[in-house]
Amino acid sequence: MEFDYKLVGERIKRMRESRGLTQENLAETSGFSNSHISNVENGWTKVSLEGLVRIANALDVSSDELLRDNLKKSKGEFEAEVVEDLKDCSVQETQILTDTLKALKKSLRVRKWKGES
């Protein structure tokens, strides 16, 4: 599996936006320039390990949360993301999403058993 910097950048952008931060805010907090943050978010710059840690600390998240799309053992991170996404849902929205997830899971498993995946 090749490391995908674009996925990391997209996740950084989503987390930054979910916290109401601008690229300028994140740049200031992490010690980078605005253009560097923009390049990282777009996957045009390969962020270093030190840079990733600085950005994670500025966003107040773990580095695993930023890397989860590139990790084989990140099931817990994805589960936590689902729980977070459900927090602002009404009871009805949660039920609909739960029913949809169950149907999708069933469909995925049926396709796998038929050798279609």
OpenMM code with the backbone's topology and positions (N, CA, C; nanometers):
from openmm import Vec3, app, unit

residues = "MET GLU PHE ASP TYR LYS LEU VAL GLY GLU ARG ILE LYS ARG MET ARG GLU SER ARG GLY LEU THR GLN GLU ASN LEU ALA GLU THR SER GLY PHE SER ASN SER HIS ILE SER ASN VAL GLU ASN GLY TRP THR LYS VAL SER LEU GLU GLY LEU VAL ARG ILE ALA ASN ALA LEU ASP VAL SER SER ASP GLU LEU LEU ARG ASP ASN LEU LYS LYS SER LYS GLY GLU PHE GLU ALA GLU VAL VAL GLU ASP LEU LYS ASP CYS SER VAL GLN GLU THR GLN ILE LEU THR ASP THR LEU LYS ALA LEU LYS LYS SER LEU ARG VAL ARG LYS TRP LYS GLY GLU SER".split()
positions = [
    Vec3(0.0841, -0.1185, 0.0000),
    Vec3(0.0000, 0.0000, 0.0000),
    Vec3(0.0881, 0.1241, 0.0000),
    Vec3(0.0661, 0.2096, -0.0973),
    Vec3(0.1428, 0.3324, -0.1079),
    Vec3(0.0801, 0.4396, -0.0193),
    Vec3(0.1635, 0.5156, 0.0492),
    Vec3(0.1156, 0.6207, 0.1381),
    Vec3(0.0480, 0.7298, 0.0554),
    Vec3(-0.0714, 0.7692, 0.0952),
    Vec3(-0.1485, 0.8679, 0.0200),
    Vec3(-0.1519, 1.0010, 0.0965),
    Vec3(-0.0665, 1.0940, 0.0538),
    Vec3(-0.0587, 1.2247, 0.1187),
    Vec3(-0.1851, 1.3069, 0.0954),
    Vec3(-0.2523, 1.2827, -0.0161),
    Vec3(-0.3755, 1.3555, -0.0465),
    Vec3(-0.4841, 1.3221, 0.0563),
    Vec3(-0.4948, 1.1943, 0.0938),
    Vec3(-0.5931, 1.1553, 0.1957),
    Vec3(-0.5625, 1.2207, 0.3301),
    Vec3(-0.4348, 1.2282, 0.3650),
    Vec3(-0.3956, 1.2932, 0.4904),
    Vec3(-0.4332, 1.4411, 0.4848),
    Vec3(-0.4041, 1.5045, 0.3724),
    Vec3(-0.4374, 1.6452, 0.3562),
    Vec3(-0.5868, 1.6722, 0.3648),
    Vec3(-0.6646, 1.5847, 0.3024),
    Vec3(-0.8106, 1.5997, 0.3073),
    Vec3(-0.8619, 1.5858, 0.4501),
    Vec3(-0.8039, 1.4925, 0.5247),
    Vec3(-0.8469, 1.4724, 0.6639),
    Vec3(-0.8072, 1.5938, 0.7491),
    Vec3(-0.6877, 1.6473, 0.7260),
    Vec3(-0.6445, 1.7674, 0.7984),
    Vec3(-0.7424, 1.8811, 0.7707),
    Vec3(-0.7782, 1.8987, 0.6454),
    Vec3(-0.8713, 2.0056, 0.6083),
    Vec3(-1.0068, 1.9867, 0.6759),
    Vec3(-1.0605, 1.8634, 0.6721),
    Vec3(-1.1901, 1.8377, 0.7366),
    Vec3(-1.1845, 1.8673, 0.8861),
    Vec3(-1.0764, 1.8254, 0.9502),
    Vec3(-1.0650, 1.8479, 1.0946),
    Vec3(-1.0482, 1.9962, 1.1251),
    Vec3(-0.9709, 2.0647, 1.0435),
    Vec3(-0.9529, 2.2092, 1.0618),
    Vec3(-1.0879, 2.2796, 1.0489),
    Vec3(-1.1611, 2.2484, 0.9429),
    Vec3(-1.2902, 2.3122, 0.9203),
    Vec3(-1.3917, 2.2774, 1.0290),
    Vec3(-1.3899, 2.1536, 1.0767),
    Vec3(-1.4846, 2.1132, 1.1810),
    Vec3(-1.4585, 2.1869, 1.3125),
    Vec3(-1.3381, 2.2379, 1.3276),
    Vec3(-1.3030, 2.3140, 1.4478),
    Vec3(-1.3190, 2.4646, 1.4256),
    Vec3(-1.3669, 2.5024, 1.3071),
    Vec3(-1.3893, 2.6433, 1.2775),
    Vec3(-1.2612, 2.7223, 1.2561),
    Vec3(-1.1546, 2.6531, 1.2181),
    Vec3(-1.0260, 2.7196, 1.1969),
    Vec3(-1.0040, 2.7502, 1.0498),
    Vec3(-0.9364, 2.8603, 1.0238),
    Vec3(-0.8930, 2.8919, 0.8882),
    Vec3(-0.7542, 2.8324, 0.8676),
    Vec3(-0.7102, 2.8298, 0.7421),
    Vec3(-0.5737, 2.7846, 0.7165),
    Vec3(-0.4752, 2.8747, 0.7894),
    Vec3(-0.5072, 3.0028, 0.7973),
    Vec3(-0.4204, 3.0971, 0.8673),
    Vec3(-0.4100, 3.0622, 1.0160),
    Vec3(-0.5241, 3.0289, 1.0781),
    Vec3(-0.5227, 2.9888, 1.2200),
    Vec3(-0.4351, 2.8671, 1.2414),
    Vec3(-0.4526, 2.7646, 1.1565),
    Vec3(-0.3759, 2.6413, 1.1696),
    Vec3(-0.2281, 2.6675, 1.1444),
    Vec3(-0.1988, 2.7504, 1.0450),
    Vec3(-0.0593, 2.7835, 1.0151),
    Vec3(0.0067, 2.8503, 1.1349),
    Vec3(-0.0622, 2.9454, 1.1926),
    Vec3(-0.0078, 3.0175, 1.3077),
    Vec3(0.0165, 2.9245, 1.4266),
    Vec3(-0.0815, 2.8398, 1.4551),
    Vec3(-0.0715, 2.7494, 1.5700),
    Vec3(0.0347, 2.6423, 1.5511),
    Vec3(0.0498, 2.5953, 1.4268),
    Vec3(0.1455, 2.4876, 1.4005),
    Vec3(0.2838, 2.5379, 1.3623),
    Vec3(0.2959, 2.6681, 1.3366),
    Vec3(0.4258, 2.7254, 1.3026),
    Vec3(0.4624, 2.7134, 1.1552),
    Vec3(0.3636, 2.6925, 1.0710),
    Vec3(0.3862, 2.6838, 0.9270),
    Vec3(0.3303, 2.8080, 0.8584),
    Vec3(0.3634, 2.8242, 0.7321),
    Vec3(0.3052, 2.9328, 0.6532),
    Vec3(0.1679, 2.8895, 0.6021),
    Vec3(0.0871, 2.9875, 0.5653),
    Vec3(-0.0444, 2.9566, 0.5079),
    Vec3(-0.0287, 2.8712, 0.3825),
    Vec3(0.0683, 2.9065, 0.2990),
    Vec3(0.0858, 2.8326, 0.1734),
    Vec3(0.1267, 2.6879, 0.1998),
    Vec3(0.2055, 2.6642, 0.3048),
    Vec3(0.2453, 2.5269, 0.3366),
    Vec3(0.1228, 2.4451, 0.3788),
    Vec3(0.0382, 2.5039, 0.4633),
    Vec3(-0.0841, 2.4344, 0.5069),
    Vec3(-0.1717, 2.4044, 0.3856),
    Vec3(-0.1862, 2.4999, 0.2964),
    Vec3(-0.2648, 2.4796, 0.1748),
    Vec3(-0.2075, 2.3650, 0.0915),
    Vec3(-0.0758, 2.3631, 0.0753),
    Vec3(-0.0106, 2.2572, -0.0023),
    Vec3(-0.0280, 2.1204, 0.0623),
    Vec3(-0.0206, 2.1158, 0.1942),
    Vec3(-0.0405, 1.9889, 0.2664),
    Vec3(-0.1845, 1.9419, 0.2480),
    Vec3(-0.2804, 2.0324, 0.2665),
    Vec3(-0.4210, 1.9952, 0.2552),
    Vec3(-0.4570, 1.9465, 0.1149),
    Vec3(-0.3896, 1.9993, 0.0145),
    Vec3(-0.4162, 1.9581, -0.1238),
    Vec3(-0.3330, 1.8379, -0.1675),
    Vec3(-0.2447, 1.7902, -0.0806),
    Vec3(-0.1614, 1.6748, -0.1126),
    Vec3(-0.0464, 1.7069, -0.2058),
    Vec3(-0.0145, 1.8349, -0.2201),
    Vec3(0.0942, 1.8751, -0.3091),
    Vec3(0.2297, 1.8703, -0.2400),
    Vec3(0.2288, 1.8723, -0.1069),
    Vec3(0.3513, 1.8680, -0.0267),
    Vec3(0.3480, 1.7441, 0.0605),
    Vec3(0.4570, 1.6733, 0.0656),
    Vec3(0.4684, 1.5579, 0.1540),
    Vec3(0.5067, 1.6089, 0.2924),
    Vec3(0.4112, 1.6024, 0.3817),
    Vec3(0.4347, 1.6523, 0.5168),
    Vec3(0.5276, 1.5558, 0.5899),
    Vec3(0.6228, 1.6115, 0.6630),
    Vec3(0.7178, 1.5298, 0.7394),
    Vec3(0.6517, 1.4772, 0.8661),
    Vec3(0.7167, 1.3831, 0.9301),
    Vec3(0.6648, 1.3296, 1.0556),
    Vec3(0.6545, 1.4418, 1.1591),
    Vec3(0.7593, 1.5240, 1.1678),
    Vec3(0.7561, 1.6363, 1.2617),
    Vec3(0.6409, 1.7319, 1.2272),
    Vec3(0.6232, 1.7582, 1.0993),
    Vec3(0.5153, 1.8467, 1.0563),
    Vec3(0.3790, 1.7896, 1.0900),
    Vec3(0.3634, 1.6604, 1.0687),
    Vec3(0.2377, 1.5945, 1.0997),
    Vec3(0.2058, 1.6055, 1.2489),
    Vec3(0.3059, 1.5873, 1.3319),
    Vec3(0.2863, 1.5977, 1.4772),
    Vec3(0.2499, 1.7409, 1.5150),
    Vec3(0.3158, 1.8387, 1.4543),
    Vec3(0.2837, 1.9791, 1.4835),
    Vec3(0.1402, 2.0123, 1.4438),
    Vec3(0.0976, 1.9625, 1.3293),
    Vec3(-0.0394, 1.9872, 1.2841),
    Vec3(-0.1386, 1.9142, 1.3744),
    Vec3(-0.1084, 1.7893, 1.4099),
    Vec3(-0.1966, 1.7135, 1.4998),
    Vec3(-0.2110, 1.7861, 1.6333),
    Vec3(-0.1008, 1.8338, 1.6877),
    Vec3(-0.1066, 1.9067, 1.8148),
    Vec3(-0.1867, 2.0358, 1.8012),
    Vec3(-0.1709, 2.1056, 1.6887),
    Vec3(-0.2452, 2.2301, 1.6662),
    Vec3(-0.3950, 2.2039, 1.6546),
    Vec3(-0.4307, 2.0887, 1.5993),
    Vec3(-0.5723, 2.0507, 1.5862),
    Vec3(-0.6255, 1.9793, 1.7103),
    Vec3(-0.5352, 1.9481, 1.8041),
    Vec3(-0.5696, 1.8753, 1.9262),
    Vec3(-0.6288, 1.7382, 1.8941),
    Vec3(-0.5600, 1.6657, 1.8035),
    Vec3(-0.5991, 1.5300, 1.7663),
    Vec3(-0.4755, 1.4414, 1.7716),
    Vec3(-0.4966, 1.3108, 1.7659),
    Vec3(-0.3827, 1.2194, 1.7599),
    Vec3(-0.3361, 1.2084, 1.6153),
    Vec3(-0.2133, 1.1723, 1.5970),
    Vec3(-0.1620, 1.1532, 1.4611),
    Vec3(-0.2364, 1.0384, 1.3928),
    Vec3(-0.2818, 0.9388, 1.4694),
    Vec3(-0.3612, 0.8289, 1.4129),
    Vec3(-0.4870, 0.8812, 1.3443),
    Vec3(-0.5474, 0.9835, 1.4028),
    Vec3(-0.6684, 1.0392, 1.3434),
    Vec3(-0.6390, 1.0992, 1.2060),
    Vec3(-0.5199, 1.1544, 1.1886),
    Vec3(-0.4829, 1.2128, 1.0596),
    Vec3(-0.4375, 1.1068, 0.9601),
    Vec3(-0.3844, 0.9970, 1.0109),
    Vec3(-0.3273, 0.8930, 0.9245),
    Vec3(-0.4215, 0.7763, 0.8981),
    Vec3(-0.5365, 0.7732, 0.9597),
    Vec3(-0.6208, 0.6529, 0.9597),
    Vec3(-0.6486, 0.5954, 0.8219),
    Vec3(-0.6558, 0.6785, 0.7184),
    Vec3(-0.6826, 0.6258, 0.5843),
    Vec3(-0.5650, 0.5461, 0.5292),
    Vec3(-0.4480, 0.5638, 0.5895),
    Vec3(-0.3280, 0.4948, 0.5448),
    Vec3(-0.2876, 0.3798, 0.6372),
    Vec3(-0.3602, 0.3600, 0.7456),
    Vec3(-0.3264, 0.2565, 0.8432),
    Vec3(-0.4128, 0.1330, 0.8230),
    Vec3(-0.3508, 0.0171, 0.8336),
    Vec3(-0.4264, -0.1078, 0.8221),
    Vec3(-0.5096, -0.1338, 0.9469),
    Vec3(-0.4572, -0.0963, 1.0616),
    Vec3(-0.5259, -0.1253, 1.1878),
    Vec3(-0.5831, 0.0030, 1.2468),
    Vec3(-0.6825, 0.0577, 1.1797),
    Vec3(-0.7412, 0.1824, 1.2280),
    Vec3(-0.8919, 0.1709, 1.2489),
    Vec3(-0.9400, 0.0495, 1.2671),
    Vec3(-1.0836, 0.0268, 1.2829),
    Vec3(-1.1418, 0.1120, 1.3954),
    Vec3(-1.0727, 0.1198, 1.5059),
    Vec3(-1.1203, 0.1991, 1.6192),
    Vec3(-1.1347, 0.3460, 1.5849),
    Vec3(-1.0438, 0.3974, 1.5035),
    Vec3(-1.0509, 0.5370, 1.4620),
    Vec3(-1.1741, 0.5615, 1.3752),
    Vec3(-1.2029, 0.4673, 1.2832),
    Vec3(-1.3210, 0.4823, 1.1988),
    Vec3(-1.4491, 0.4706, 1.2812),
    Vec3(-1.4497, 0.3794, 1.3783),
    Vec3(-1.5665, 0.3650, 1.4646),
    Vec3(-1.5905, 0.4932, 1.5446),
    Vec3(-1.4828, 0.5533, 1.5919),
    Vec3(-1.4953, 0.6785, 1.6668),
    Vec3(-1.5494, 0.7902, 1.5774),
    Vec3(-1.5113, 0.7879, 1.4507),
    Vec3(-1.5602, 0.8886, 1.3570),
    Vec3(-1.7105, 0.8735, 1.3349),
    Vec3(-1.7584, 0.7501, 1.3258),
    Vec3(-1.9022, 0.7257, 1.3091),
    Vec3(-1.9771, 0.7778, 1.4316),
    Vec3(-1.9273, 0.7475, 1.5492),
    Vec3(-1.9914, 0.7939, 1.6727),
    Vec3(-1.9945, 0.9468, 1.6751),
    Vec3(-1.8852, 1.0100, 1.6379),
    Vec3(-1.8784, 1.1565, 1.6352),
    Vec3(-1.9797, 1.2141, 1.5360),
    Vec3(-1.9911, 1.1500, 1.4192),
    Vec3(-2.0845, 1.1970, 1.3172),
    Vec3(-2.2300, 1.1845, 1.3628),
    Vec3(-2.2588, 1.0916, 1.4519),
    Vec3(-2.3958, 1.0705, 1.4986),
    Vec3(-2.4362, 1.1639, 1.6129),
    Vec3(-2.3397, 1.2282, 1.6738),
    Vec3(-2.3681, 1.3080, 1.7937),
    Vec3(-2.4700, 1.4188, 1.7718),
    Vec3(-2.4709, 1.4808, 1.6557),
    Vec3(-2.5637, 1.5916, 1.6343),
    Vec3(-2.6908, 1.5496, 1.5613),
    Vec3(-2.7120, 1.4186, 1.5490),
    Vec3(-2.8311, 1.3668, 1.4802),
    Vec3(-2.9482, 1.3519, 1.5773),
    Vec3(-3.0679, 1.3700, 1.5214),
    Vec3(-3.1881, 1.3448, 1.6000),
    Vec3(-3.2053, 1.1936, 1.6139),
    Vec3(-3.3007, 1.1524, 1.6962),
    Vec3(-3.3289, 1.0099, 1.7124),
    Vec3(-3.3714, 0.9507, 1.5782),
    Vec3(-3.4569, 1.0209, 1.5065),
    Vec3(-3.5036, 0.9718, 1.3763),
    Vec3(-3.3878, 0.9602, 1.2767),
    Vec3(-3.3012, 1.0612, 1.2708),
    Vec3(-3.1855, 1.0554, 1.1805),
    Vec3(-3.0932, 0.9392, 1.2170),
    Vec3(-3.0728, 0.9188, 1.3465),
    Vec3(-2.9874, 0.8090, 1.3917),
    Vec3(-3.0460, 0.6746, 1.3505),
    Vec3(-3.1775, 0.6584, 1.3643),
    Vec3(-3.2423, 0.5334, 1.3254),
    Vec3(-3.2288, 0.5093, 1.1754),
    Vec3(-3.2510, 0.6125, 1.0952),
    Vec3(-3.2391, 0.5990, 0.9496),
    Vec3(-3.0964, 0.5627, 0.9108),
    Vec3(-3.0002, 0.6286, 0.9710),
    Vec3(-2.8598, 0.5987, 0.9414),
    Vec3(-2.8218, 0.4581, 0.9866),
    Vec3(-2.8737, 0.4151, 1.1004),
    Vec3(-2.8476, 0.2795, 1.1491),
    Vec3(-2.9061, 0.1760, 1.0542),
    Vec3(-3.0298, 0.1976, 1.0116),
    Vec3(-3.0940, 0.1051, 0.9172),
    Vec3(-3.0165, 0.1010, 0.7848),
    Vec3(-2.9722, 0.2172, 0.7382),
    Vec3(-2.8950, 0.2250, 0.6132),
    Vec3(-2.7633, 0.1512, 0.6258),
    Vec3(-2.6966, 0.1700, 0.7382),
    Vec3(-2.5689, 0.1030, 0.7613),
    Vec3(-2.5864, -0.0486, 0.7646),
    Vec3(-2.6917, -0.0949, 0.8311),
    Vec3(-2.7173, -0.2394, 0.8369),
    Vec3(-2.7435, -0.2959, 0.6981),
    Vec3(-2.8216, -0.2248, 0.6177),
    Vec3(-2.8518, -0.2712, 0.4816),
    Vec3(-2.7260, -0.2722, 0.3954),
    Vec3(-2.6449, -0.1696, 0.4077),
    Vec3(-2.5205, -0.1624, 0.3315),
    Vec3(-2.4255, -0.2742, 0.3723),
    Vec3(-2.4141, -0.2986, 0.5015),
    Vec3(-2.3283, -0.4058, 0.5523),
    Vec3(-2.3732, -0.5406, 0.4973),
    Vec3(-2.5047, -0.5646, 0.4996),
    Vec3(-2.5584, -0.6902, 0.4476),
    Vec3(-2.5265, -0.7041, 0.2988),
    Vec3(-2.5447, -0.5985, 0.2228),
    Vec3(-2.5165, -0.6001, 0.0798),
    Vec3(-2.3685, -0.6267, 0.0522),
    Vec3(-2.2819, -0.5626, 0.1285),
    Vec3(-2.1377, -0.5839, 0.1110),
    Vec3(-2.0992, -0.7289, 0.1365),
    Vec3(-2.1565, -0.7862, 0.2394),
    Vec3(-2.1236, -0.9245, 0.2733),
    Vec3(-2.1804, -1.0230, 0.1731),
    Vec3(-2.2981, -0.9973, 0.1203),
    Vec3(-2.3556, -1.0843, 0.0178),
    Vec3(-2.2692, -1.0803, -0.1072),
    Vec3(-2.2258, -0.9621, -0.1479),
    Vec3(-2.1402, -0.9488, -0.2651),
    Vec3(-2.0071, -1.0203, -0.2449),
    Vec3(-1.9538, -1.0099, -0.1251),
    Vec3(-1.8260, -1.0759, -0.0952),
    Vec3(-1.8396, -1.2269, -0.1052),
    Vec3(-1.9489, -1.2790, -0.0509),
    Vec3(-1.9705, -1.4233, -0.0548),
    Vec3(-1.9893, -1.4747, -0.1966),
    Vec3(-2.0454, -1.3900, -0.2823),
    Vec3(-2.0644, -1.4281, -0.4213),
    Vec3(-1.9383, -1.4062, -0.5048),
    Vec3(-1.8319, -1.3580, -0.4397),
    Vec3(-1.7059, -1.3364, -0.5092),
    Vec3(-1.7040, -1.2126, -0.5948),
    Vec3(-1.7888, -1.1146, -0.5627),
    Vec3(-1.7971, -0.9935, -0.6428),
    Vec3(-1.7108, -0.8798, -0.5896),
    Vec3(-1.6469, -0.8951, -0.4770),
    Vec3(-1.5692, -0.7844, -0.4239),
    Vec3(-1.4236, -0.7950, -0.4592),
] * unit.nanometer
topology = app.Topology()
chain = topology.addChain("A")
for resn in residues:
    res = topology.addResidue(resn, chain)
    for name in ("N", "CA", "C"):
        topology.addAtom(name, app.Element.getBySymbol(name[0]), res)
